[in-house]
Amino acid sequence: MFPSRLLRQALPRPAPSFGYSTAGPTMEEKPVESSIRAKLLQALQPVHLEVHNESSMHAVPRGSETHFKVVIASQRFAGLPLLQRHRLVNEILQAELAGPVHALSIQAKTPQQWEENQSVSQSPGCLGGSKHDPHMATKLGSQG
C-alpha cells in the first residue's frame, strides 16, 4: 500500500465525475474511503466512479467510515451478470469488508449502461436496531 502522499502523486486527481468533493475533509482524513477509491481505480479503470460515505445515515460515531455506496462504470463489467460484478468489487475490497466496512452498496454498470442511464438509487434510511435504542445517543455522543 502506498502512503497517501505518494498515492496522490501516482494517481492524478480525476475529473469531478469520479466523486471527489472540493469541500470538507481531505482524503488524508478519510483513509477507508481513500483506499476504496484507489483500489477500484487501479483494478477496474472505471469511466465513472463515485464513493459515498453513508455512515452518517446510521447509528455510528461521527466521522465513522463503516457504510459506503459505490457507483462504478467499467468496461470490465461487460458480459458479466450483476451478481458477478458485485462479487468482483467485493473481491477487490475484501480487506475493507473484513475490517472497518460494515455495509457496501454497489451500483455496477458498463460504460454503455452508464451513458444510457446515469441515475443513482437513493439509499434507504437506517433500519438498524440500535437506531431505536433510547440510550444510543448517549453512547455515541451528540450527533447533531
C-alpha positions as CSV (number, residue, x, y, z in Angstrom):
1,M,0.0,0.0,0.0
2,F,1.3,3.4,-0.9
3,P,1.5,6.2,1.7
4,S,-1.3,8.7,0.9
5,R,1.1,11.4,-0.2
6,L,2.6,9.0,-2.8
7,L,-0.8,7.8,-3.9
8,R,-1.8,11.4,-4.7
9,Q,1.3,11.7,-6.9
10,A,0.8,8.3,-8.5
11,L,-2.9,8.7,-9.3
12,P,-3.8,12.0,-10.8
13,R,-6.9,13.6,-9.3
14,P,-9.8,12.5,-11.6
15,A,-12.4,14.8,-13.0
16,P,-15.5,15.6,-10.8
17,S,-17.3,12.6,-12.3
18,F,-15.2,10.4,-10.0
19,G,-16.9,11.7,-6.9
20,Y,-14.3,14.0,-5.5
21,S,-15.5,16.8,-3.3
22,T,-13.8,20.1,-3.2
23,A,-15.2,20.9,0.3
24,G,-15.0,19.1,3.5
25,P,-12.3,16.7,4.9
26,T,-9.4,15.8,2.8
27,M,-8.6,12.3,1.6
28,E,-5.9,12.0,4.3
29,E,-8.7,12.3,6.9
30,K,-10.7,9.5,5.2
31,P,-8.4,6.5,4.9
32,V,-11.1,3.9,4.2
33,E,-12.8,6.0,1.5
34,S,-9.4,6.8,0.0
35,S,-8.4,3.1,0.0
36,I,-11.7,2.1,-1.7
37,R,-11.3,4.7,-4.4
38,A,-7.7,3.8,-5.1
39,K,-8.3,0.1,-5.3
40,L,-11.3,0.4,-7.6
41,L,-9.5,2.9,-9.9
42,Q,-6.5,0.7,-10.2
43,A,-8.3,-2.6,-10.6
44,L,-11.3,-1.6,-12.8
45,Q,-10.1,1.6,-14.6
46,P,-13.6,3.0,-14.5
47,V,-15.0,5.7,-16.7
48,H,-17.1,6.8,-13.8
49,L,-16.6,6.3,-10.0
50,E,-18.4,7.6,-7.0
51,V,-17.6,6.6,-3.5
52,H,-20.1,7.9,-0.9
53,N,-19.5,7.5,2.8
54,E,-23.1,7.0,4.1
55,S,-22.0,6.3,7.7
56,S,-23.7,9.5,8.9
57,M,-27.1,7.9,8.0
58,H,-26.5,5.2,10.6
59,A,-26.2,4.9,14.3
60,V,-22.4,5.1,14.4
61,P,-20.0,7.7,15.9
62,R,-19.4,10.9,13.9
63,G,-16.6,10.6,11.4
64,S,-17.0,6.8,11.0
65,E,-16.2,5.0,7.8
66,T,-18.4,2.0,8.1
67,H,-21.2,2.3,5.5
68,F,-20.4,3.1,1.8
69,K,-22.1,3.3,-1.6
70,V,-20.1,2.7,-4.7
71,V,-21.4,3.8,-8.2
72,I,-19.0,2.5,-10.8
73,A,-19.0,2.1,-14.6
74,S,-16.2,0.0,-16.1
75,Q,-15.7,-2.0,-19.3
76,R,-14.6,-4.9,-17.0
77,F,-18.3,-5.4,-16.3
78,A,-19.2,-6.1,-20.0
79,G,-20.7,-9.5,-20.3
80,L,-20.9,-10.1,-16.6
81,P,-24.2,-10.6,-14.8
82,L,-24.9,-8.2,-11.9
83,L,-24.0,-10.8,-9.3
84,Q,-20.6,-11.3,-10.8
85,R,-20.0,-7.6,-11.0
86,H,-20.7,-7.3,-7.3
87,R,-18.5,-10.3,-6.5
88,L,-15.7,-8.6,-8.4
89,V,-16.0,-5.4,-6.4
90,N,-16.3,-7.3,-3.2
91,E,-13.1,-9.3,-4.0
92,I,-11.2,-6.1,-4.7
93,L,-12.3,-4.6,-1.4
94,Q,-12.0,-7.8,0.7
95,A,-9.7,-6.2,3.2
96,E,-12.0,-3.3,3.8
97,L,-15.0,-5.6,4.1
98,A,-13.2,-7.8,6.5
99,G,-12.3,-4.8,8.7
100,P,-13.8,-1.4,9.0
101,V,-16.6,-1.6,6.4
102,H,-19.9,-2.9,7.8
103,A,-22.1,-2.3,4.7
104,L,-21.3,-1.7,1.0
105,S,-24.0,-0.8,-1.6
106,I,-22.8,-1.3,-5.2
107,Q,-24.2,0.0,-8.4
108,A,-22.1,-1.5,-11.1
109,K,-22.7,-0.6,-14.8
110,T,-20.9,-0.9,-18.1
111,P,-19.9,2.4,-19.7
112,Q,-22.7,2.0,-22.2
113,Q,-25.3,1.4,-19.4
114,W,-24.0,4.5,-17.6
115,E,-24.3,6.6,-20.7
116,E,-27.9,5.4,-21.2
117,N,-28.9,5.8,-17.5
118,Q,-26.9,7.9,-15.1
119,S,-29.4,7.7,-12.3
120,V,-28.2,6.6,-8.9
121,S,-30.6,4.9,-6.5
122,Q,-31.3,6.7,-3.2
123,S,-30.1,4.8,-0.2
124,P,-32.8,3.8,2.3
125,G,-32.7,5.2,5.8
126,C,-31.1,3.2,8.6
127,L,-33.4,0.5,10.0
128,G,-30.8,-1.0,12.4
129,G,-32.0,-2.0,15.9
130,S,-29.6,0.4,17.6
131,K,-31.2,3.4,15.9
132,H,-34.3,2.7,18.1
133,D,-32.3,2.3,21.3
134,P,-33.2,5.3,23.5
135,H,-29.7,5.1,25.1
136,M,-27.8,5.1,21.7
137,A,-27.5,8.9,21.6
138,T,-25.8,8.9,24.9
139,K,-23.5,6.0,23.9
140,L,-22.4,7.8,20.7
141,G,-22.4,11.3,21.9
142,S,-24.3,14.1,20.3
143,Q,-24.6,13.6,16.5
144,G,-26.4,16.9,16.0
